[in-house]
Amino acid sequence: MSHILFVGHSHIKSLQNAVDTMPELPGEASFLFVRSEEFKKPGPPEPPHKPENIDAARFGEAFASLVRGVDAVVMCFNGNEHNNVGMLQRRGAPADAKEVIARVKGAAIDRTPAWHAFLAKLAPAGMRFFMLPSPPPIEDNEYLWRSRSEHMNMEGLKVSPADHRLSYYQAQMEGFAEVSRRIGAPMLALPGSTRSAGGFLLEDCISHDPTHGNEIYGERVLMSVYEQVARALEGPGAERAPAAQADVPAPATAAPRTPSARPSHPYSDLPDARYWRQSVAEPAAEDIDPLPDARWKIGEDDKIATAGSCFAQHVSRRIRRSGFNFLQVEAGPQDPAEAAARGYEDFSARYGNVYTARQLLQLFDRSFGYFRPMDRIWTRKDGRFCDPFRPRIEPDGFESREALIRDTQSHLLAVRTLFRTLDVFVFTLGLTECWVSRLDGAAYPVAPGVAGGEYDARRHKFVNFGFNDVVSDLNAFIEKLKIVNPAARILLTVSPVPLAATYEPRHVLVSTVASKAVLRAAADQVTRDHAHVQYFPSYEIITGPQSRGRYFEDDLRTVTAAGVDSVMNIFMRSVTERPQREDGGDEELYARMEALGEVQCEEAMLARP
């Protein structure tokens, strides 16, 4: 059982009010409200956004009293700038989204570290700090208008569009995530039970003031916070120095609440999804839902872009068939079969398979002109030419270097458009093993000499990216995408397909498990660090023990149609706003496209006949 001290501005009020209505709490709670009258600084009133705007002596005395014996401090400072800055705008003069985003993100980055530094000086050595984000905006513009009209002059104003306000909130969460990494205070996730499918605050969580949550919101957040904090305190590195004894006694009015009924241990009353027997061993395979609480969901109007390894081609095709707004930026030949054979149907752009995070990052950099590889043309064995970074998109190769260069330039322009206009980017991590250029670090999808080019040990080298490499590359990509497309969301998956071959001096099975472990751990870390990124467990669905091996063909590598169906059924149910729906179409074409899946996989070419 954890004792948590919640410190912050107005958003902690919903948590404090919820304590009085909850029959039991999985821990002890104390609250310190910065806007309290006793902390007002003498002189002209200043908004208590920063520590220097409060009576530091009085506040410090209260904090020192309450922090005694506490296991963790949860900070909830500011957080409403996305509402204050972006909610209303002048009619006929739309707010500059970039300016608003810069302001709300800047406020988060500017103010929170000051509060953390201030509290850390007052806290016992080794005290663990966490950050709690504010609730997301509400979607109902009419309710916003009514609530604001009650106490302010709305003449000449209008409510900003809901999607704009959501993008401002997401930008602010990015700012908080950046601060969280900088100060070493993990950012806690809001439970999915507080958000709609579109990412807005659920109707039953809205207070009479639409910029704050109510007691229901507070209850759901409190339960989630205690669970996350307990997990963090019990994990690696959780050892802390004992809390120092404060000299000032705690005031009677601030005594922590002790619940009347407590669970016998932290695991005694968790949801069924947290227990193996109830959620994995007992249910039928088709009833298992490994993602019961998605962070956000994909809407039917969201422009969805895809990229990744061979398995990601299945995801692309099923999304397209299900009637979603699949973003495709390069038009192929009129003949569907020819378009599929030349890689126009695999992903949202004709980049072929993007197996590694390094490839993805370099694809972005190449499309915006930040990186220009020295090695841009490979000669094939038949004398024709291919693109080193998508060697299979022209089955017969390019007839000339000029034709290849023109196609590459057109392709990269299309990719730039894709990154700027997508709403959701689905990326499937496939490999950690990779071949790169010794000249400039350019990462290839396959070893030189396999699909084109010529291997030269003086110019090429093998690398096997580790956890830190993958996380660093993903973070760099995420930050760069945010610059050109602030509202973009990212859904990460890990391919369940084993390696066809390994260059490491060990068994391919060991390399496969090591590679997937790195990718899965990296995806988990990045998801924890970014509020707009979430993970979808396609890897677990196919390879988990509940599948009993039935989702692989006899080669133990190719995923069966039933396996793809299982992944996509859960995908549609868990992370989209409606169940899976096949919109029909040319079934013969789709069958041919599915049959081409293995052919379009460069890595499969490494296998020995």
Phi, psi and omega in degrees: 000127183260146171253118185245135172258118177265123182235134177164198182265211194299335186288345177282348181297322179296327178289317181295319178293326181293327180304323183286343182255348183276133179296329177205155181231138183283030180173191178252148183227136170233151184228140177229107186267116186295330184277009179301147181303324184293343182262005180293135181279137178301146179103195181303135181295134177236137177303131184281048180288330182235158182303327183291349180265013177235168173283097188297326182294312181293317180296316181298323178295316179294319180295316181298327179291316186282332186284348180298124178078006181278145178274330183202154175246126177254120182263133176225071183265145177052226176095347183258007181299328181297330175280312185298322184272323190254357186288317185242150176212160179291139177297138179078359180224078182305142179296141175287109186302320181296321180293317180296315180299318179297322182290313183289323178291321179295323179297318179296316183289327186282320192266321188297316179302327180295319178294317180298315180297321180296313182289323183300328179290333182269342187274158174298153179301135177086002180298136179270130178249144176227158177246135178246120181289161177281163180292153179290167180289163175271158184270337188282101180293325181296319178294320176300315181298314181298315184293322179287325183294337183292335185223017175206157179282117184261008182299130179080004181246161172213160180280136178295149178304147184301319182292330176293313182297325178293321180293327177294318179298315180297324177294320178295321178296326175296320177298316178297320179298321178296318178295319181304315179294323184291317186264355178074027176247104184306141177270121180285148181267138173287141181293148179299339181289357177257356186236147175282176179299330181273357178100003180270165178294130181298150184300321183283359178257359187275133177278173173299333170266109188292357178266003180226163176271163178259193182295325179297316175301315181300318179298313183294321180291318180301313181301319180290320181297314180298321180295315181292319180293318179299318179296320181291320182290332182270352183278185180301138179078016184279349183299135182227155175291148180297145182296134179285151179275127179277149180280337184265124180291150180288138177295149185299327183287347183251018181297138179295150180274129175256121183295149181285328180234131183236145174294152183293333174201167188299338184261006190281343186216050179266163176299156182304327183298344181272353183248134183299311185298312184288331187249348182233307187288320187272318183292155171296151185305319183288345180266354181284128179239098183283001178225069184284349189222068182296143180292320175205166183236158181270127177272161182295334181269352179295134176280113185258127175244147182231154174197164176141206185278187183304317182299331181295339177298323177297318180299315180302312184294320181290324177296317179296317181292335185275005172086010178281170183277078182284122183275122178228119190255357178234122182274132181262186178299160180295326179288113184301321181295320179293320178299319179294318182295334183259016171082013179280340185260356186284315185220188182286340174221168188271051180268000183067199183281130177249097190279327189240159176296327178296318176300316181299313180299317180289329175299315177299311183297321178294320183292331180259007175081014180278341183217128179234099184301147178286326183259101186243355182220131173247141175265133180274170180295334180273006178091348176276182190237154177217159178279123181302336185261356173204065191291346185255003186287339173243100184305326181262005180075171176270144184283338181214161176296321182298318180296321179294316181296318179298317180295319179296316180298315179297319180298314183293327174296319178295320179296322178299317177298320180301310182296329181282333190248347182293154172258320181229130178246117179260115182238128180256114177285131185243316188222159167249333178286138186201155173249135184229163177279133174288343184285315185217008178081007180301131183262129181259155176283343181207157183297140175305139180098346180278306180250358182163170181075186181219127181290133178220114184299338179282339185246345183231149177215155178270137173227152174233101187296135177267182183303311182297324178297312184294316179298316180298315180294318179295316179298320179296317178297315182299316180294320180290320178297322181298328180293316184271344182210079188300333184269000184295142174244154185232132175244118182261142171225165175239130181295134177276358186284124179295164177294140175284329179199158177233143175267349176293146180282064180201173182297142182297331178295317179295317178297321180298310182296319179297316181296313181294325179296318179297313182296317182294318179294321179295317178299321179296315182296315182294323178296321178294329186275343186229122183294334184265006178249135173222162184253139173246128191275055177297323179299314181293325181296319184278318189261348183297157182298337180293339179281343178052032175074003186279357182264009175242145174289182183298338179282357179061023181225319181282127179283132182287165177299323178296324178294316177298318178301316181298314179300311186286330175297316178291322177303310181295321183287324189265322188240011173237166186274004176207160178295165179298137177221120177278127182266013177077214181112197182279096183297324178296320178297314181298323179296319179293322179297317179297321181293335181279352186306310183290326180298325183274016181252105183298324185297329180297338180291345181283341184293140177280132180301000000 
